[in-house]
Amino acid sequence: MTTITPGSAPPRSALITGVSGQDGIYLARHLLASGYRVVGTLRPGGPRLLAAAYLPEVDLRELDQRDGAGLVALLDDIRPDEIYNLAGFTSVGASWGQAEVVAETNAMSVLRTLEALVAYRHLHGKAPRYFQPSSSEMFGTADQQPQTENTPHHPRSPYAASKSFAHHLTVNYRESYGLFTTTGTLYNHESPLRGPAFVTRKISRSVAEIALGRRESMTLGNLDVCRDWGFAGDYVRSMHQMMALDEPSDFIIATGESRPLSYLLEVAFAAAGLGDPAPYVERDAALMRPADIVDLFGDPTKARERLGWEPTVTFEQVIRHMVLTDIRRLESGVEEHVDYLQPC
């Protein structure tokens, strides 16, 4: 718990929406270690297992991301200094079948939040600082490699389009209303807390099961797709650094290196002490997205120069950590534990 010394200023407070997701957990723990009071939102009726395992010191509140009135009431109750908007619809592939839900959750909810901040400032004289996580998927079929903060967006999925809308809104409300709003365009960032629907976690879990003799193969789609993969713990640190700036801005958060999914497979199988992944991997065209993006990697120069931010965990270390953690999970039967958070 955060303690307050008599006569000292109260700790800064942060509201993290979607606090039980991968990024929410890493960010909440980082902010708590920095002396913050942290309030986090969960979907009404949603599971609390992850929060119970990793966030015992967080004040948990239920809030539907699409509930604008509920957000206004929560802001009036807790009066946060900072808001990190980490709730949302996160699956690119699944967004094709739920485009309207994606638009409401990722796009319109941001509009309602920004409007709430304008109203909050009118009532209280000052609005909380606001962080919006943008996505590398916004760049889509951009012909610029690597992408920078000035690369035009060409989204190629409902998910990407919703994130682009939210990104531009966040910038516009900063420029039009003078709010402290900042965006971090986050390239793929992984950890053992990745959900099982994400391809990186699907691979790490399947490799662990193969290594323990619990399955014989896995099925994947396009192995030639390339992405810029980093560690979630590094990426949330950049969010906090952005919010501490004197003036808000927009940043690319990436490693600057692109790797094919086929190489990720090699690293994962090597981490489990297995050989060539080819005999264990089956291909299924049905797993291809309607408009897949071949390659994306970002230029983190601005983040390095303005924030002093750099990745501390390599791609190989992240994937090895995920595989070894999934092996530990299967062997112990303990799915969630704080010991799983940081790479060895």
C-alpha positions as CSV (number, residue, x, y, z in Angstrom):
1,M,0.0,0.0,0.0
2,T,1.1,3.6,-0.6
3,T,1.8,5.5,2.6
4,I,1.5,9.2,3.1
5,T,3.9,11.1,5.3
6,P,2.2,13.7,7.4
7,G,2.6,17.1,5.7
8,S,3.5,15.6,2.3
9,A,1.6,15.9,-0.9
10,P,-0.8,12.9,-1.6
11,P,0.4,10.4,-4.1
12,R,-0.5,10.9,-7.8
13,S,-3.4,8.8,-8.8
14,A,-4.0,6.9,-12.1
15,L,-7.1,5.4,-13.7
16,I,-6.3,2.4,-15.9
17,T,-9.2,1.1,-18.0
18,G,-8.9,-2.6,-18.8
19,V,-6.5,-3.1,-15.9
20,S,-6.7,-6.9,-16.0
21,G,-5.2,-7.1,-19.5
22,Q,-1.6,-7.7,-20.3
23,D,-0.6,-4.0,-20.5
24,G,-2.9,-3.0,-17.6
25,I,-1.2,-5.5,-15.2
26,Y,2.3,-4.5,-16.2
27,L,1.5,-0.7,-16.1
28,A,-0.4,-0.9,-12.8
29,R,2.5,-2.7,-11.1
30,H,4.9,-0.2,-12.5
31,L,2.9,2.8,-11.3
32,L,2.4,1.2,-7.8
33,A,6.1,0.7,-7.6
34,S,6.5,4.4,-8.5
35,G,4.3,5.5,-5.5
36,Y,0.9,5.9,-7.3
37,R,-2.6,5.2,-6.1
38,V,-4.1,3.1,-8.9
39,V,-7.7,2.5,-9.8
40,G,-8.5,0.0,-12.5
41,T,-11.6,-0.9,-14.4
42,L,-12.9,-4.3,-15.3
43,R,-15.7,-5.4,-17.6
44,P,-18.9,-5.9,-15.5
45,G,-19.2,-9.5,-14.6
46,G,-15.9,-10.3,-16.2
47,P,-13.3,-12.7,-14.6
48,R,-11.1,-11.3,-11.8
49,L,-8.6,-14.1,-11.7
50,L,-5.8,-12.1,-13.3
51,A,-6.4,-9.1,-11.1
52,A,-6.5,-11.3,-8.0
53,A,-3.2,-12.8,-8.9
54,Y,-1.3,-9.7,-10.0
55,L,-3.1,-6.6,-8.6
56,P,-4.0,-7.0,-5.0
57,E,-3.2,-3.3,-4.3
58,V,-5.3,-1.9,-7.1
59,D,-8.8,-0.4,-6.4
60,L,-10.9,-2.4,-8.9
61,R,-14.1,-0.9,-10.3
62,E,-16.5,-2.3,-12.9
63,L,-17.1,-0.3,-16.0
64,D,-18.3,-1.0,-19.5
65,Q,-15.9,0.8,-21.9
66,R,-18.9,2.0,-23.9
67,D,-20.7,3.5,-20.8
68,G,-19.9,7.3,-21.1
69,A,-22.1,8.2,-18.1
70,G,-20.5,5.6,-16.0
71,L,-17.1,7.0,-16.8
72,V,-18.1,10.5,-15.9
73,A,-19.4,9.3,-12.5
74,L,-16.1,7.4,-11.9
75,L,-14.0,10.4,-12.8
76,D,-16.0,12.6,-10.3
77,D,-15.5,9.9,-7.6
78,I,-11.8,9.2,-7.9
79,R,-10.5,12.5,-9.4
80,P,-7.4,10.9,-11.1
81,D,-4.3,12.8,-12.2
82,E,-3.8,10.5,-15.1
83,I,-5.9,8.2,-17.3
84,Y,-4.5,5.3,-19.3
85,N,-7.1,4.0,-21.7
86,L,-6.0,0.3,-22.1
87,A,-9.5,-1.2,-22.4
88,G,-10.7,-2.2,-25.8
89,F,-11.2,-4.8,-28.5
90,T,-7.8,-6.2,-29.3
91,S,-8.1,-8.9,-31.9
92,V,-7.3,-7.8,-35.5
93,G,-8.6,-11.1,-36.9
94,A,-11.8,-11.2,-34.9
95,S,-12.6,-7.6,-35.7
96,W,-13.8,-8.6,-39.2
97,G,-16.8,-10.4,-37.7
98,Q,-17.6,-7.8,-35.1
99,A,-16.9,-4.5,-36.8
100,E,-19.7,-2.6,-35.1
101,V,-18.6,-3.7,-31.6
102,V,-15.1,-2.7,-32.4
103,A,-16.1,0.8,-33.5
104,E,-18.1,1.3,-30.3
105,T,-15.4,-0.1,-28.0
106,N,-12.3,1.3,-29.6
107,A,-13.4,4.5,-31.3
108,M,-16.7,6.0,-30.0
109,S,-15.6,5.2,-26.4
110,V,-12.6,7.4,-26.9
111,L,-14.7,10.2,-28.2
112,R,-16.9,10.0,-25.2
113,T,-13.9,10.0,-22.9
114,L,-12.4,13.1,-24.5
115,E,-15.7,14.9,-24.3
116,A,-15.8,13.9,-20.6
117,L,-12.4,15.4,-20.1
118,V,-13.5,18.7,-21.6
119,A,-16.5,18.8,-19.3
120,Y,-14.4,17.8,-16.3
121,R,-12.0,20.7,-16.9
122,H,-14.9,23.1,-17.1
123,L,-16.2,21.9,-13.7
124,H,-12.9,21.4,-11.9
125,G,-10.5,23.8,-13.7
126,K,-8.1,21.0,-14.8
127,A,-8.5,17.7,-16.6
128,P,-6.5,14.5,-16.0
129,R,-3.7,13.7,-18.4
130,Y,-4.8,11.1,-20.9
131,F,-2.8,8.4,-22.7
132,Q,-4.2,6.7,-25.8
133,P,-2.6,3.4,-27.0
134,S,-2.4,3.5,-30.8
135,S,-1.5,0.5,-32.9
136,S,1.0,-0.2,-35.6
137,E,-1.9,-1.8,-37.5
138,M,-3.0,1.7,-38.3
139,F,-0.2,2.0,-40.9
140,G,-1.5,-1.0,-42.8
141,T,0.0,-1.1,-46.3
142,A,2.2,1.9,-45.8
143,D,5.1,2.0,-48.2
144,Q,7.4,3.6,-45.7
145,Q,9.7,1.2,-43.7
146,P,10.2,1.8,-40.9
147,Q,7.2,3.8,-39.9
148,T,7.6,7.1,-38.1
149,E,5.2,9.4,-36.2
150,N,4.5,11.1,-39.6
151,T,3.8,8.0,-41.7
152,P,0.2,8.2,-43.1
153,H,-2.3,5.7,-41.9
154,H,-3.7,3.1,-44.3
155,P,-5.7,0.7,-42.0
156,R,-6.6,-2.7,-43.3
157,S,-9.0,-4.1,-40.8
158,P,-11.9,-2.8,-38.7
159,Y,-9.6,-2.9,-35.7
160,A,-7.0,-0.8,-37.4
161,A,-9.6,1.7,-38.6
162,S,-11.0,2.1,-35.1
163,K,-7.5,2.7,-33.6
164,S,-6.8,5.3,-36.3
165,F,-10.0,7.1,-35.6
166,A,-9.2,7.2,-31.9
167,H,-5.6,8.3,-32.5
168,H,-6.6,11.3,-34.6
169,L,-9.3,12.2,-32.1
170,T,-6.8,12.3,-29.3
171,V,-4.5,14.5,-31.3
172,N,-7.4,16.8,-32.3
173,Y,-8.6,17.3,-28.8
174,R,-5.1,18.2,-27.7
175,E,-4.8,20.7,-30.5
176,S,-8.3,22.1,-30.3
177,Y,-9.0,22.1,-26.5
178,G,-5.5,22.2,-25.0
179,L,-5.9,18.9,-23.2
180,F,-2.9,17.0,-22.1
181,T,-3.4,14.0,-24.4
182,T,-0.6,11.8,-25.7
183,T,-0.5,8.8,-27.9
184,G,1.9,5.9,-28.1
185,T,1.8,3.8,-31.3
186,L,2.7,0.5,-29.8
187,Y,4.1,-2.2,-32.0
188,N,3.6,-5.9,-31.1
189,H,4.6,-6.4,-27.5
190,E,4.4,-9.8,-25.7
191,S,4.7,-11.5,-22.4
192,P,3.3,-14.6,-20.7
193,L,0.2,-12.6,-20.0
194,R,-0.7,-12.5,-23.7
195,G,-4.2,-14.0,-24.2
196,P,-4.3,-17.5,-25.8
197,A,-6.0,-16.1,-29.0
198,F,-2.8,-14.1,-29.9
199,V,-0.5,-16.0,-32.2
200,T,2.6,-15.6,-30.0
201,R,0.8,-17.1,-27.0
202,K,-0.8,-19.8,-29.2
203,I,2.7,-20.7,-30.2
204,S,4.3,-20.6,-26.8
205,R,1.5,-22.7,-25.3
206,S,1.6,-25.3,-28.1
207,V,5.3,-25.6,-28.0
208,A,5.1,-26.2,-24.2
209,E,2.5,-28.9,-24.7
210,I,4.6,-30.6,-27.5
211,A,7.7,-30.5,-25.3
212,L,5.7,-32.2,-22.5
213,G,4.2,-34.8,-24.8
214,R,0.7,-33.4,-24.5
215,R,0.1,-32.7,-28.2
216,E,1.8,-33.5,-31.5
217,S,1.4,-30.5,-33.6
218,M,0.0,-27.0,-34.0
219,T,-1.9,-25.2,-36.9
220,L,-1.0,-21.8,-38.1
221,G,-1.7,-19.5,-41.1
222,N,0.8,-17.2,-42.8
223,L,4.4,-17.9,-41.5
224,D,5.9,-15.2,-43.8
225,V,4.2,-12.3,-42.0
226,C,6.8,-10.0,-40.3
227,R,6.4,-7.9,-37.2
228,D,8.3,-5.8,-34.7
229,W,8.0,-7.6,-31.4
230,G,9.0,-6.3,-28.0
231,F,8.4,-6.9,-24.3
232,A,5.2,-5.6,-22.7
233,G,7.0,-4.6,-19.5
234,D,9.2,-2.2,-21.5
235,Y,6.3,-0.8,-23.5
236,V,4.2,0.2,-20.5
237,R,7.2,2.1,-19.0
238,S,7.1,4.3,-22.1
239,M,3.5,5.2,-21.3
240,H,4.4,6.6,-17.9
241,Q,7.3,8.5,-19.4
242,M,5.0,10.1,-22.0
243,M,2.7,11.3,-19.2
244,A,5.5,12.9,-17.3
245,L,6.5,15.2,-20.2
246,D,6.1,19.0,-19.8
247,E,4.2,19.0,-23.1
248,P,2.3,16.2,-24.7
249,S,3.3,14.6,-27.9
250,D,3.0,11.4,-30.0
251,F,5.5,8.5,-30.1
252,I,6.3,5.3,-31.9
253,I,7.2,2.6,-29.4
254,A,9.0,-0.2,-31.2
255,T,12.3,-2.1,-31.3
256,G,13.0,-1.0,-34.9
257,E,13.6,-4.6,-36.0
258,S,11.3,-6.8,-38.1
259,R,11.2,-10.6,-37.9
260,P,9.1,-13.2,-39.7
261,L,6.8,-15.5,-37.8
262,S,8.8,-18.4,-39.0
263,Y,11.8,-17.2,-37.0
264,L,9.6,-16.8,-33.9
265,L,8.8,-20.5,-34.3
266,E,12.4,-21.4,-34.4
267,V,13.2,-19.4,-31.2
268,A,10.2,-21.0,-29.4
269,F,11.1,-24.5,-30.3
270,A,14.7,-24.0,-29.4
271,A,13.7,-22.6,-26.0
272,A,11.9,-25.9,-25.3
273,G,14.9,-27.9,-26.4
274,L,13.2,-29.1,-29.5
275,G,14.6,-29.2,-33.0
276,D,13.3,-28.0,-36.4
277,P,9.7,-26.8,-36.0
278,A,8.6,-27.9,-39.5
279,P,7.5,-31.4,-38.5
280,Y,5.2,-30.0,-35.8
281,V,3.5,-27.2,-37.8
282,E,0.5,-27.6,-40.1
283,R,-0.7,-24.8,-42.3
284,D,-4.4,-23.7,-42.7
285,A,-5.4,-21.1,-45.2
286,A,-8.6,-20.5,-43.2
287,L,-6.4,-18.8,-40.6
288,M,-5.3,-16.1,-43.1
289,R,-6.9,-12.7,-42.5
290,P,-9.0,-11.1,-45.3
291,A,-6.3,-8.3,-45.7
292,D,-3.1,-9.4,-44.0
293,I,-0.2,-7.0,-43.7
294,V,3.1,-8.4,-44.8
295,D,5.5,-6.3,-42.7
296,L,5.5,-3.6,-40.1
297,F,8.3,-2.2,-38.0
298,G,8.7,1.2,-36.4
299,D,11.4,3.8,-35.9
300,P,11.7,4.5,-32.1
301,T,14.2,7.4,-32.6
302,K,11.8,10.1,-31.1
303,A,11.1,7.9,-28.0
304,R,14.8,7.3,-27.5
305,E,15.7,11.0,-27.8
306,R,12.7,12.6,-26.1
307,L,11.8,10.0,-23.4
308,G,15.2,8.2,-23.0
309,W,13.2,5.0,-23.7
310,E,14.9,1.9,-25.1
311,P,13.9,-1.8,-24.9
312,T,15.7,-3.8,-22.2
313,V,14.5,-7.3,-23.2
314,T,15.4,-8.8,-26.5
315,F,13.0,-10.6,-28.8
316,E,14.7,-13.9,-28.1
317,Q,14.4,-13.4,-24.4
318,V,10.7,-12.6,-24.6
319,I,9.8,-15.7,-26.6
320,R,12.0,-17.9,-24.5
321,H,10.4,-16.4,-21.4
322,M,6.9,-17.1,-22.7
323,V,7.7,-20.8,-23.6
324,L,9.4,-21.6,-20.3
325,T,6.6,-19.9,-18.4
326,D,4.0,-22.0,-20.2
327,I,6.0,-25.1,-19.4
328,R,6.0,-24.1,-15.8
329,R,2.2,-23.5,-15.9
330,L,1.6,-27.0,-17.3
331,E,3.9,-28.7,-14.9
332,S,2.7,-27.0,-11.8
333,G,-1.0,-26.5,-12.7
334,V,-0.7,-22.8,-11.6
335,E,-1.8,-20.6,-14.4
336,E,-1.1,-17.2,-12.9
337,H,1.7,-16.2,-10.5
338,V,3.8,-13.0,-10.0
339,D,6.9,-15.0,-10.7
340,Y,5.8,-15.3,-14.3
341,L,6.0,-11.6,-15.0
342,Q,9.7,-10.9,-15.5
343,P,12.2,-12.7,-17.8
344,C,15.0,-14.5,-16.1
